[in-house]
Amino acid sequence: MAKAKKIKKKVTRQHPNQLNLKIVTSTTCQVCKQQCKRGLQYMEKMSQPGAIGYGVPCILTRDKK
């Protein structure tokens, strides 16, 4: 007899109040009215010649799902 495969549920959040942060680029950080420490550090890093960036999580655009 063949055994049935168990289907595991995918855990999307570890906590019910976990926040989802949007990833923003340095151009978004530049025009932001409330520039945060993380955004300022990222803008400084991206101002260097040859810098490659993938964005930073923005605490100001958080979304509670």
C-alpha positions in Angstrom: 0.0 0.0 0.0 1.2 3.5 -0.8 1.4 6.1 1.9 -0.3 9.4 1.5 1.9 12.4 1.4 1.4 14.9 4.2 0.9 18.5 3.1 2.6 21.0 5.3 1.2 24.4 5.8 3.6 27.2 4.8 4.4 29.5 7.7 4.2 33.0 6.3 4.5 34.8 9.7 6.1 33.8 12.9 4.0 36.1 15.0 0.5 37.5 14.4 1.7 41.1 14.9 4.7 40.7 12.6 5.1 43.6 10.1 5.9 43.5 6.5 8.3 46.2 5.4 8.6 47.4 1.8 12.0 47.4 0.2 12.9 50.9 -1.1 15.8 52.3 -3.1 18.0 55.2 -2.3 15.9 57.5 -4.6 12.9 56.9 -2.4 15.0 57.6 0.7 16.2 60.9 -0.8 12.6 62.3 -1.2 11.3 60.9 2.1 10.1 63.6 4.5 11.1 61.5 7.6 14.6 60.2 6.8 15.5 57.4 9.1 19.0 56.3 10.2 18.9 53.2 8.1 17.9 55.1 5.0 20.6 57.8 5.5 23.3 55.1 5.8 22.0 53.4 2.7 22.1 56.7 0.7 25.6 57.3 1.9 26.7 53.8 0.8 25.0 54.2 -2.6 26.7 57.6 -3.2 30.0 55.8 -3.5 31.2 55.1 -7.1 30.5 51.5 -8.2 28.1 50.8 -5.3 25.5 48.0 -5.9 22.4 48.1 -3.8 19.3 46.0 -3.5 17.3 48.4 -1.3 16.6 48.6 2.4 13.4 47.7 4.4 11.6 51.0 5.1 10.0 51.2 8.6 7.8 54.1 7.4 6.1 52.0 4.8 5.3 49.1 7.0 2.2 47.0 6.3 0.5 44.9 9.0 -1.0 41.9 7.3 
